[in-house]
Amino acid sequence: MTTAAEHIDVLIVGAGLSGIGAAYHVQRAFPGRTYAILEGRESLGGTWDLFRYPGIRSDSDMYTLGYRFKPWLGDKAIADGASILDYVRDTATESGIDRHIRFQHRVVRAEWSSAQNRWTVHAERTDTGAAVTFSAGFLLSCCGYYRYDEPYTPDFPGVDRFTGPVVHPQFWPADLDYANKKVLLIGSGATAVTLGPALTTQGAHVTMLQRSPSYIISAPERDGLALRVRRFLSPRAAYAVARAKNVALATVMYQLSQRYPENMRKRIRGWQERWLPPGYDIDTHFTPSYNPWDQRLCLAPNGDFFRAIRKGRLDVVTDQVETFAETGVQLASGATLDADIIITATGLNLLAFGGIELEVDGRPVTLAEHMAYKAMMLSDVPNFVYVIGYTNASWTLKADLVSEYLVRLLRHMDTHGYARCLPVRDPSVGAESLFLNFTPGYVLRAANQFPIQGDRAPWRLRMNYLRDLVALRHRPIADDALSFARAGQTEPVGARD
């Protein structure tokens, strides 16, 4: 006898920052609807629970990384990972969302049936290996875009020859003793820029080895305006003021970088000349080959990265690994770097939608053949929404907008009696290859594993919060690209029908 799958109205995959936020919006808007969160790990928090390396923190300010509906009350705008995790957990507990999470449920496959207007979702219990099946009216992916179980590490020649620990930050050993050790940190992204100064606080001498530089700028750890307005306004009003100010500043800086890249290069260099020791070789170590915001800028709270350099605790070497040796690495230039510990902060492996295999009416969904609608749905994939945040601003700004849009979409469907919706691609819309309009190596390596974007709205990805604010929060749900169908209809109708 086959047991019927448990039916859930809205099924959310992932209990990280976006999944908890989505659950809040759905629960608040539809108290009569059932929802659940399937989380493959044993605890909530996503990124902020997974990463445990020293100094882990936000690389966006908490007034925009925090939820719109829950003010960030911490003193620091650039917050440590533990504080962010507490914030996410508090949100889940206060709203009762934690009671709707099914931990250790890893979703492996989801099959859509237009005859039934529902998803059949197959999950695997990571604790017992048992298979679990659900059905759902709507499926929401909040899995982020990188693999939790496998970071990216280049194939370094001779790595087995090194006699000390080789550690990737994604799997940081809790018992790693780096105090007063020589640490070689390979990488130049946000993780390396965070780790380097943090390791020096325990007496480690850090050498950051980078193949090519990144843009690194200092940012205040505390937001002076946010702390001042708290004295006169309610927490929610003060939070809104700080959030609006930081959105505006981030937008202006990004737009200036895109429109006047040479001017921004000169400005960033000017800042770095003030932060670094006199005569420091900025051309070699801090001048990337790309323009500002072609890749994400790295933040150094209160200039901690530059201060570590000035104090002689952190060196930057721009070169390439030729081979690992017993006591360190030999570089392409012929120089050698000795180390007690080597940390490979070499990036992430991307993974769309947590690796879930999608199928629509018996046909497998090949993501590269589907176009992204408003950067949150897929052409010809019904009742499916996903959250992938901004690369040039806080992730949660986009996550909140997607959740709000989902609520509006469900209300629109309720009003008109629709059972399914799907974006239908206009054949005249040209395709562009990159889903993420971003050029770091980890994006380029996985470009063909993600949906494509189009050459015009609503199929074009825009990393612009203010434009998305209008499009997702205020414009009508009905447009020419979105089709709907009622229960029993075999062919969808246009949104305006």
Buried (B, 14 or more C-beta within 10 A) or exposed (E): EEEEBBEBBBBBBBBBBBBBBBBBBBBEBBEEBBBBBBBBBEBBBBBBBBBBBBBBBBBBBBBBBBBBBBBBEBEBBBBBBEBBBBBBBEBBEEBEBBEBBBBBBBBBBBBBBBEEBBBBBBBBBBEEEEEBBBBBBBBBBBBBBBBBEEBBBEEBEBBEEBEBBBBBBBEBEEEBEBEEBBBBBBBBBBBBBBBBBBBBEEEBBBBBBBBEBBBBBBBBBEBEBBBEBBEEBEEEEBBBBBBEBBBEEBBEBBBBBBEBBEEBBEBBBEBBBEBBEEEBEBEEBBBBEBBBBBBBBBBBBBBBBBBBBEEEBBBBBBBEBBBBBEBBBBBEEEEEBEBBBBBBBBBBBBBBBBBBEBBBEEEEBEBBEBBBBBBBBBBBBBBBBBBBBBBBBBBBBBBBBBBBBBBBBBEBBEEBEBBBBBBBBBEEBEBBEBBBBBEBBBBEBBBEBBBBBBEEBBBBBBBBBBEBBEBBEEEEBBBEBBBBBBEEBEEBEEBEE
